Amino acid sequence: MNPELKQSIIGHPEVSAFLERIHRSNDEVFIENNLDSFTKFIFVLSDSVDKDFTPNLELSEEKVVISYNQILSDGTQNIFNLGIDPKLFAMDFVNDFDDSADERIMAYVAVYNFVNSYVEKPDEFQQGPFIFGDFGVGKTHLLALAAGFLSKNGHSVAIVNTSNLIDRLERSEDYTERMRIVGELKSADVLMIDDFGAGRLTDWLRDEVFGMVFEIRMITKKPVLVSSNFDIETLTTDYLTYTNKSNDSVKAARIKERINFLTKEVQMGGINRRNKI
């Protein structure tokens, strides 16, 4: 790459601030390996003006990745998003979800009732749907539409894909950034955890992240919605019990109690739409 062009890229205010934040301003190898990502970011940033999203630079496994936050028409950003396609947030909750299949209708109705009730009475605690079902039946899609609906009605939402969240927290070298992410999960008006049960847990992730987030939200009576391939019982015995270093059914059971307080199970069936042509 032309040296002048390279310098203009790493000298871009957003790129320069990012490199300084992760302490890589003088790491020539790191910069060289991620020039394509920086270039794409600058292009997307310039193209996002007057659109409904804004890009952010993030570090994952020594690679620079671009994430997106939604911007509402009034200029606010009230969806904290990790790993969910931001285009889904702009879709219509009623018209852009196929609820014609019997296996999907119960989950849709549960989420529909939740979001409308929450918008009407946000200070009144209610359990969020814990949607469980097979791969590809539309659980993520349904949560994302609900996030967009709540956002459009002025409520802050944190929606995170579990594997993406775990990767970000485990790979981040910045303690402040990790605490910022966990803080978003604790403080958002509504928290949505997608694909819970994916990604390998550590003791810290189970006890200090998920356990504490559920504990805080239970105390403050802030609602949680979950999607998973497992029902709550299976999630507890096959996922929350085990970490990379321990086997602790007691701690898993405590988290299960919090999940049962915060959510109510609803099954979602249907065909695997990821394979649908």
Buried (B, 14 or more C-beta within 10 A) or exposed (E): EEEEEBEEBBEBEBBEEBBEBBEBBEEEEBBEEBBEBBBEBBEBBEEBEEEBBBBBBBBBEEEBBBBBBBBBEEEEBBBBBBBBEBEBBBBEBEEEBEBEBEBBBBBBEBBBEBBEEBBEEBEEBBBBBBBBBBEBBBBBBBBBBBBBBBBBEEBBBBBBBBBBBBBBBBBBEEEEBBEEBBBBBBBBBBBBBBBBBBBEBBBBBBBEBBBBBBBBBBEEEBBBBBBBBBEBEEBBBEBBBBBEEEEBEEBBEBBBEBBBBBBBBBBBBBBEBEEEE
